[in-house]
Amino acid sequence: MAAPDLVDIILHKAARSLEVRFADDQVFQLPAEYLRVHSPSAEVQGHGPGPGVLVAGKQDVGITALAPIGHYALQITFSDGHDSGLFSFDYLYRLGTQHDTLWQTYLDRLAKAGPLRQP
């Protein structure tokens, strides 16, 4: 199922977050760290089935640039230089609606593996 239309994007550099607003009146504040560790890039998602790569040490990452890709996605450049993977509007909506579950799963994986959120 496709997400509602994306109607606004606001980058909050000082807060290191991206605010996205959708036509169904949903508004999500997506922290840069959350976006970085859930990047849709093959580098993070992996090249096959499974949970993907566990990205650690990104607590202080910020967003340095946003580039629209047509009318369907954003390319996000992070302060650590990562800029691959396109964040489709559908994916941003999923990251917003499933934030609590996805974030807790990430924290659980991180705790089990031992790496830290701090750089």
GILIN-V304938 format. One line per field, one symbol per residue. ss: DSSP state (2 for helix, 1 for strand, 0 for the rest). phi: phi as a letter, one per 20 degrees, with the letter a starting at -180 (. if undefined). burial: + if it has 24 or more other C-alpha atoms within 12 Angstrom, else -. A space follows every 10 residues. Layout:
ss=???
phi=???
burial=???
This chain:
ss=0000011111 1100001111 1100001111 1222222000 0222200000 0000000000 0011111110 0011111100 0000011122 2222222022 2222222222 222000000
phi=.fffgedacc edffelbdec ddfemfccdd fggffffdgf ffgefndafp fneeecmdge fcddbccfdl dbbcdddefe nfbendefff fffffffdgg ffffffffff ffenfdfff
burial=-----+--+- +----+++++ ++----++++ ++++++++++ +--+------ --++++-+++ +++-++---- ---+++++-- -++-++++++ ++++++---- -----++--- ------+--
